Amino acid sequence: SGSASASTIKQVKLERESELRIEVGSETPLKLRLLNGSAEIFGSELAPEIWLTFPPRLKFAVFTWYGATIEMDGATETDYMADETPMVSYVNVHAVLEGRRNRAKTSSPNDSEASQGPRVIVVGPTDSGKSTLSRMLLSWAAKQGWKPTFVDLDIGQGSITVPGSIAATPIEMPIDPVEGIPLEMPLVYYYGHTTPSNNVDLYKALVNELAQMLETQFAHNAESRAAGMVINTMGWIEGTGYELLLHAIDIFKANVVLVLGQEKLFSMLKAVAKSKPNVDVVKLQKSGGVVSRNAKFRQKARAYRIREYFYGLANDLSPHSNIANFSDLLVYRIGGGPQAPRSALPIGADPVANPLRVTPVNIDQDLLHTVLAVSYAKEPDQILSSNVAGFVYITDIDIQRKKITYLAPSAGDLPSKYLIMGTLTWLET
Ligand code: ATP
């Protein structure tokens, strides 16, 4: 514009079935609103003329089915229009799922098979848009009045709670484009690591627990059963990663498998499904708008995610610093631990450490800066099968006075004294 006092406000006119892809700048938030027409962000419709504020670094697209004018205020890393998107194929999937939900709803609730809505699992390599597609399918369903269950098995870049967890939550409203998944009462299991290879058996065991718990809830709730679930998975699709995908498909009784952006994975799953007549495997195109994120970016995103848990997206939460005696808290870890030498074991005993063994952890400096889950277990032997209430962050260990200082979402006593430790740490910045 050339003018020294140039306004940062900019208007963009979008043609039908096109989108504006945006990466917010790294320093300041971006304000955006819908001036006219209609538009949505990942399946969630924009209200006319209301300014929304997007935090730095967020990557998203504003899509319009029939045309829209968008107004932006602030700096972006990039913003560009694209008229080639896979949105029509995505919304067609949604329409098929809607049909299945309606059929499930009108079936007798006593027919546990027919009254079960679609159980969709989204699979594909990293950065293929799995989370984004899951989100769209959930938001479109919620807009029609369904309450589908979102299941997130991605321990690296999950969108329900802190990394290292698997979780599920009902989606009752289209997902807010800024706030993301609402945090009210999710069902969370803590694995404690950001990659499943740390303890594959534990990862599987927790996926089993989560699936079983949802099965019980569905048995008593015809509404959520008819709405079904959308399961987001990890981008690890080779070797053990592939085995874990098959495990998740089986254990959640998925009947729709959406494969994003990989021919090989699609044909492998298609072959497996031959022996499972009620499982549909569908290949979908990856959106050209999906942004690749390198290891460093992912690491940072995890740290922001932990920060967000305690402080909120816009620093709108006030976590509490608490002090406890060493004797007030019981910290456990699952698996690993010292491996007994064969000579110290009875003849015939297996020297390999039990990956599901729950062992007490000595409170010392090693706990500093770890993120621990607060288990709902009443006894140590329930830790493996219990979901967690939330998380604490250890900020100080005073060996002399035997005091431990931790950050918790709120003041007051923890719901339990049983804490689970993994390898997840965070450096508060
Ligand atoms: P991973 O398995 O690695 O967690 P993923 O396959 O779930 O990744 P997404 O998280 O859905 O991938 O997408 C990666 C990034 O690209 C996200 O920041 C997302 O918001 C962004 N993104 C997805 N689709 C678009 C689009 N059409 N335009 C702009 N950004 C997009």
Residues whose N, C-alpha, C, O or C-beta is under 5 A from the ligand:
A	BS01	ATP	R21 I22 K59 F60 A61 P125 T126 D127 S128 G129 K130 S131 T132 Q157 T233 M234 G235 S287 G289 V290 V291
